[in-house]
Each structure stands twice: as structure tokens, then as C-alpha cells.
Amino acid sequence: MEGILLKREGGKIRLLPVKGLAEKVIVVAINYTNAKIAQKLREQGVPLVEDETPQESKMRSEIKIANFALTHGGGAKVYPAHHQKDGIPYLISDTGRSIFQEQGVKISASQVINEILALEERRVFLQTYRGVTQMGLQRKKPPKFKTKIWLWPRLIDKKPKAKGFLEITDKPFPSAYQELINAVFFVGGIFENFDPQGIAIELTGRQPDGQSNYSLQFRLEKS
């Protein structure tokens, strides 16, 4: 059975079944607050899409939720995330069906990216996004960035619908991207994505000096 293998260091292996994994688009979304890395990425050609106001960010989210509802015939699905505030989990919406969400799972971002690139020849696209929230402005919190990498099977003749991206297929990654992924992250969740059809892996809580307690690999059905 095809799927994602979640291997605990020195422990058991869990299989998260994903049918047709080899043909799916895989999106890795990396959340972080290091503005210097985001700026370096921009200087090295990775587009930075920034919302000007909380209203713009909210509208963008509502459009995603509406598209989800149209695609799946229902309202936005909401799942509890592993981060908590005042004892209550944050909520993740409009991300598709949850395949995996569990607290305390830390993995190396570079290990995950290398595993995906080894699946087959894939087109690679990069973009960084920064949203704005009213709470963030009021509390003067550091900006939060999300750099996405789309790993697109060559047999699918499409590109991301996102506004602004850098294609680096058959080219080396920007050095700032290597700096970004040379760290350990919590797995915020693994989702069955709806646009594009595929898998989304959310990483958060960047720890340059952290130690992973899991590794993520892929198992494909033999042809």
C-alpha cells in the first residue's frame, strides 16, 4: 500500500495510506518568523506576496474556504492543531482532509524535501507569503512568513495558481532556502490537499539547533 512512512527514532514505523502518491503534487509549507531569511529569499528571486491589511488576509482566507466548499459540497472543514493558546488548540481550516496531526512530532525539513525529490523527476516552484492579522498588529508581534515549495510531477502539465512564484526545476535551490530548511520543525499537520490535488505538509516552529525525533519517508506500490 502506498503512503507516507513516519518513523520514530529508535522506534516503530507508522504508515499513513495515500492512494496514488507517486502521481500527486506535494506541497511543503514552511512557517517561520525569521524576516532576514524571507528577505534573502526575495533578493535571490523568490517572490514575496504580502497582504497590506488584515482585511486583505481575511478575504484571501474566505476565498479559499469558499473554493473548498464548492469543490467538496460543504462548508470549511476545521481541525485542531497541535499548538495551544490558553489551553485551547488553534484551528486550521480550509486545508482539506487531515491525514495526520499529532503533538510533539519534529522532523528535519531538508530530509523531507530530499525524500520527495527522490520520488521521481519533479518540477519545483517556490513562493513566500506574509499575512496580516489585527491581533498581530495590536500586539506588535513579529511578522509570520510561509514559504511554500510545490513539487509537481512532470506528467502534470500545470503550474501553481498562486500569484507569483519562482520555478527552479533543474536548477539549484537559492542559498537562503537551504538556510531555511537546514533546521528541525514541528509537523503542524499532513493534509489531503484539494487545490492542487495532492498532499500538503505543514511545518512550523523552526529550530536551527533542534533534534528531530521522527523521519518522514515514502512508500510506493511496485509497478
C-alpha positions in Angstrom: 0.0 0.0 0.0 1.3 3.4 -0.9 1.7 6.1 1.7 3.8 8.2 4.0 6.1 6.4 6.4 6.5 8.2 9.8 9.5 6.6 11.5 10.2 7.3 15.2 13.9 7.4 16.0 14.7 4.0 17.5 11.0 3.0 17.5 8.1 1.9 15.4 7.1 2.8 11.9 3.6 4.2 11.1 2.1 4.1 7.6 -0.3 6.9 6.6 -2.0 5.5 3.5 -2.1 7.8 0.4 -3.5 6.3 -2.8 -1.7 7.2 -6.0 1.1 9.0 -4.1 3.6 8.9 -6.9 1.3 11.0 -9.2 0.3 13.6 -6.6 1.5 17.1 -6.2 3.2 17.5 -2.8 3.3 21.0 -1.2 5.6 21.7 1.8 4.5 24.8 3.6 7.2 26.1 6.0 6.1 28.6 8.6 8.7 30.8 10.4 9.3 34.3 11.8 12.9 35.0 10.6 12.5 38.1 8.5 16.1 38.0 7.4 15.7 34.7 5.7 12.5 35.9 4.0 14.4 39.0 2.7 17.3 36.9 1.5 14.9 34.7 -0.4 13.3 37.7 -2.0 16.7 39.1 -3.0 17.5 35.7 -4.6 14.4 35.7 -6.8 11.7 34.0 -4.6 8.6 36.2 -4.8 7.2 37.6 -1.5 3.5 38.1 -1.6 2.4 40.4 1.2 -1.1 41.4 2.3 -1.4 45.1 3.2 -4.2 44.9 5.7 -5.9 42.3 8.0 -9.0 42.6 5.8 -7.0 41.5 2.7 -5.7 38.5 4.6 -9.2 37.6 5.8 -10.6 37.9 2.3 -7.9 35.7 0.9 -8.8 33.0 3.6 -12.5 33.4 2.9 -12.0 32.8 -0.8 -10.1 29.6 0.0 -12.9 28.5 2.2 -15.5 29.2 -0.5 -13.5 27.3 -3.1 -13.2 24.4 -0.6 -17.0 24.4 -0.1 -17.6 24.5 -3.9 -15.2 21.7 -4.5 -16.4 19.4 -1.7 -20.1 20.3 -1.4 -19.9 21.6 2.1 -18.5 24.2 4.5 -14.9 24.6 5.5 -13.6 21.7 7.5 -11.8 22.6 10.7 -9.2 20.5 12.5 -7.4 21.1 15.9 -3.8 22.0 15.5 -1.0 20.9 18.0 -0.3 24.4 19.2 -2.4 25.7 22.1 -3.3 29.1 23.4 -4.8 29.4 26.9 -5.3 25.7 26.8 -7.3 25.7 23.6 -5.9 24.4 20.3 -5.6 26.7 17.4 -7.7 25.8 14.5 -6.7 25.1 10.9 -9.4 25.5 8.3 -9.8 25.0 4.5 -6.8 22.7 4.3 -8.6 19.6 3.1 -8.9 16.2 4.9 -6.5 15.7 7.7 -4.2 12.7 7.2 -2.1 13.2 10.3 -2.0 15.7 13.3 -0.2 14.8 16.5 1.7 16.8 19.1 5.5 16.7 19.5 6.5 15.3 16.1 9.7 17.0 15.0 11.4 16.3 11.6 14.3 17.7 9.6 12.9 19.9 6.7 15.8 19.1 4.4 15.3 15.3 5.0 11.7 15.6 3.9 12.5 17.7 0.8 15.2 15.3 -0.3 12.8 12.3 0.2 10.2 14.0 -2.1 12.7 14.9 -4.7 13.9 11.3 -4.8 10.4 10.0 -5.8 10.7 10.9 -9.4 11.5 13.9 -11.7 9.5 16.8 -10.4 9.1 20.5 -11.3 9.8 22.7 -8.4 8.2 26.1 -7.6 8.9 28.5 -4.7 6.9 31.4 -3.1 6.9 33.2 0.2 3.7 34.7 1.7 3.1 37.0 4.6 -0.3 37.6 6.0 -1.5 40.3 8.4 -3.8 39.9 11.4 -5.4 42.6 13.6 -4.2 40.8 16.7 -0.6 40.7 15.4 -0.7 44.4 14.7 -2.1 45.3 18.1 0.4 43.1 20.0 3.3 44.2 17.7 4.2 40.5 17.1 7.0 39.7 14.6 5.7 39.0 11.1 5.0 35.4 10.2 6.2 34.1 6.9 5.2 31.0 5.0 7.5 29.7 2.2 5.9 27.1 0.0 7.6 24.6 -2.2 5.4 22.8 -4.8 6.9 19.5 -6.0 5.0 18.8 -9.2 5.2 15.6 -11.1 6.4 16.3 -14.7 3.5 14.3 -16.1 1.1 17.0 -14.9 1.3 19.9 -17.3 0.2 22.6 -14.9 1.7 25.2 -12.6 0.6 26.6 -9.2 -2.3 29.1 -9.3 -0.6 31.2 -6.7 0.3 34.9 -7.5 4.0 35.0 -8.2 6.4 32.0 -7.9 9.9 31.1 -8.9 10.4 27.9 -10.9 13.8 26.3 -10.1 13.3 23.0 -11.9 16.7 21.6 -12.9 18.4 24.5 -11.0 20.0 24.6 -7.5 17.9 25.9 -4.7 18.6 29.5 -3.6 21.2 29.5 -0.7 18.6 31.2 1.6 16.3 28.3 1.0 18.9 25.9 2.1 19.4 28.0 5.2 15.7 27.9 5.9 15.3 24.1 5.6 18.6 23.3 7.4 16.6 23.1 10.7 14.1 21.0 12.6 10.4 21.8 12.6 7.2 20.6 14.3 4.8 18.9 11.9 1.7 21.1 12.1 -0.2 18.5 10.0 -0.3 16.4 6.8 -3.4 17.0 4.7 -5.0 15.7 1.6 -4.9 18.9 -0.4 -7.7 20.0 -2.8 -6.1 22.6 -5.0 -3.9 21.3 -6.4 -5.0 17.8 -5.8 -2.2 16.2 -3.7 -0.6 16.3 -0.3 0.2 19.3 1.9 2.8 19.1 4.7 2.7 21.9 7.2 6.0 22.6 9.1 6.2 25.2 11.9 8.4 26.2 14.9 11.8 26.4 13.2 14.7 25.2 15.4 18.1 25.5 13.7 19.8 23.6 16.5 17.0 21.3 17.3 17.0 17.5 17.1 14.4 15.5 15.2 12.6 12.6 16.8 11.0 11.3 13.6 11.8 11.0 9.9 9.4 11.0 7.1 9.7 8.7 4.1 7.5 7.5 1.2 6.4 4.0 0.2 5.2 3.5 -3.4 3.5 0.5 -4.9 5.7 -1.6 -7.2 4.6 -1.5 -10.8 
